[in-house]
């Protein structure tokens, strides 16, 4: 597997995990996923910071994979696809949302470790 394909997978997985974390930091989406009355509480700040960090990681991977000109376009496309996937998951599968978010975070971690070891 080449470094570019790992980085492309990392771009989407990190974008999806970042948007999932940012949405779970919101009261309304947290209630949709975990049930009525559940709020992020003290986890809110960590979810916001983690979501922002994952989106920044997605940008870095995009710029490394496609260069400084096409990388921005790739990143915006990945953000759009990940945002649409997040909205779809929250609308149609809110009870499975946290499992998919965890899977996206796991793929992000594995892809970043593999991409770092290959280079």
RAZI-V531380 format. One record per residue. N is the residue number from 1. RES is the residue in three letters. PHI is phi as a letter, one per 20 degrees, with the letter a starting at -180 (* if undefined). Layout:
# RAZI-V531380
N_RES_PHI ; N_RES_PHI
This chain:
# RAZI-V531380
1_UNK_* ; 2_UNK_e ; 3_UNK_f ; 4_UNK_f ; 5_UNK_f ; 6_UNK_f ; 7_UNK_f ; 8_UNK_f ; 9_UNK_f ; 10_UNK_f ; 11_UNK_g ; 12_UNK_f ; 13_UNK_f ; 14_UNK_f ; 15_UNK_f ; 16_UNK_f ; 17_UNK_f ; 18_UNK_f ; 19_UNK_f ; 20_UNK_f ; 21_UNK_f ; 22_UNK_f ; 23_UNK_f ; 24_UNK_f ; 25_UNK_f ; 26_UNK_e ; 27_UNK_g ; 28_UNK_f ; 29_UNK_f ; 30_UNK_f ; 31_UNK_f ; 32_UNK_f ; 33_UNK_e ; 34_UNK_d ; 35_UNK_o ; 36_UNK_f ; 37_UNK_n ; 38_UNK_e ; 39_UNK_c ; 40_UNK_f ; 41_UNK_l ; 42_UNK_f ; 43_UNK_e ; 44_UNK_g ; 45_UNK_f ; 46_UNK_f ; 47_UNK_f ; 48_UNK_f ; 49_UNK_f ; 50_UNK_f ; 51_UNK_f ; 52_UNK_f ; 53_UNK_f ; 54_UNK_f ; 55_UNK_f ; 56_UNK_f ; 57_UNK_f ; 58_UNK_f ; 59_UNK_f ; 60_UNK_f ; 61_UNK_f ; 62_UNK_f ; 63_UNK_f ; 64_UNK_f ; 65_UNK_f ; 66_UNK_c ; 67_UNK_n ; 68_UNK_e ; 69_UNK_e ; 70_UNK_f ; 71_UNK_g ; 72_UNK_f ; 73_UNK_f ; 74_UNK_f ; 75_UNK_f ; 76_UNK_f ; 77_UNK_f ; 78_UNK_f ; 79_UNK_f ; 80_UNK_f ; 81_UNK_f ; 82_UNK_f ; 83_UNK_f ; 84_UNK_f ; 85_UNK_f ; 86_UNK_f ; 87_UNK_f ; 88_UNK_f ; 89_UNK_f ; 90_UNK_f ; 91_UNK_e ; 92_UNK_d ; 93_UNK_b ; 94_UNK_f ; 95_UNK_f ; 96_UNK_e ; 97_UNK_g ; 98_UNK_f ; 99_UNK_f ; 100_UNK_f ; 101_UNK_f ; 102_UNK_f ; 103_UNK_f ; 104_UNK_f ; 105_UNK_f ; 106_UNK_f ; 107_UNK_f ; 108_UNK_f ; 109_UNK_f ; 110_UNK_f ; 111_UNK_f ; 112_UNK_f ; 113_UNK_f ; 114_UNK_f ; 115_UNK_f ; 116_UNK_f ; 117_UNK_f ; 118_UNK_f ; 119_UNK_e
